Amino acid sequence: MFILEKKTEPEQQMWDHIKRQYQGEKVAVVGVKKQLPQTFLRNKQVIFYESLTEESLLAEGKQFLARFAKNYTAFVFYLDCSADVAEQLIDSGRSLGVRVTVTVTEKAA
């Protein structure tokens, strides 16, 4: 379970994280419509879902996890959210038995 602070080159940062932490696992990258780093990661054969809106990231993220937890072993939420929302998404994933990474605008203190 990870929280990644978005830094310069967040696409490369996310890809490096996926390679290190989720090698050989079935990973879904989930994000807000029109905000996923499409070209770079799609070339890496990563499965994408652009299904969240920015209105209720936590509720939508939990719904997404509940719906697809049986299909994947890990989820990467590519979001600009608070550390609090990230922690709650990670806890939801943990309760469903899947590993979760969430990107945040700033790291929790």
N, C-alpha and C positions, 0 to 999 in steps of 0.2 A: 504494500500500500504506500503510495508515494504522492507527494505534492511537489510539483515542479514550478518554480518561478520562471515566467517567460523572460528570456533575455534576448540578446542579439542572436539572430539566426534561430528562432524557436523551432523551425521545421527540422533543422539538423539536430538540435538538442533533443527533440522528441524522438526522432529516428534512432539516435544513439541510445536513448533510454530503452526503447522497444527492443533493440538488439541485445542490450546488456541484461535486461530484466525478464524479458518474455520470449526468449529464443525458443522456437519450436512450439510455441503456444498459439492458439487461435485467438487473435486480438481484433477487437473492433475499436476504431477511432470514432468518437462521437463529438459532434460540435454543433454550433449555431449555423443556420443556413448562410451560405456565401462567405463563411469565415474560415473554413478549413484550408490548410496549405495544400491545395489539390494537386498541382502538377508534381511536386517533389515526391510526396508520399504515395500518390497513386501509382507512380512508376515503380514503387517498391512492392506492389501487390498487397497493400494493406486494405482491409475492408472498411469502408466509410459509411457513416450515417449522418446526414445533415437534417436531423429531425427536431432539434431543440429551438425554441424561440428564446428571446432574452427576457420574456415576461416572468417566467417562473422556473428558473434553471433547476432549482432543487427538486421541486415536485416532478418536473418532466424527466429529470435525470433518474430519480427513483423509479418512475414508471418504466423508463427504458430498461433499467437494470432488471426489474422484475419480469419484464416481457422477454428479454433476450439472455438472461443468465444461463439458461440451459444450453445455449448455442455457442458460447464463448467461454474461455478460461480467464480472459483478462479484457479490461476496458480502459481506454485512454480518453478522458474527457478533455477536449481542447477548448477551454473556456477562458474568459476573463471574469473570474469570480473571486469572492473573498475566501480567505482561509477557512472561515467557519462553514461556508457552503461546501467547500472541498472536503472537510473532515466528515460532514454528514453524508456526502456521497460515498466516501470511502467506507464509513460504517455500514451503510446500506449494502455495499458490495460484499463486505466481510460477512454480514448476516446471510447473504445468499450464496456464499462460498466461492466468490470470484475475486480476483485481484483487480484493484482500481488505481489508476493514476489520474490526477486532476491538475491542470495547469491553472495558476492563479496570477493575478497582477502583481501581488507582492507576497513574500514568504511570511508565514506566521512567526511571531517573535518568540 
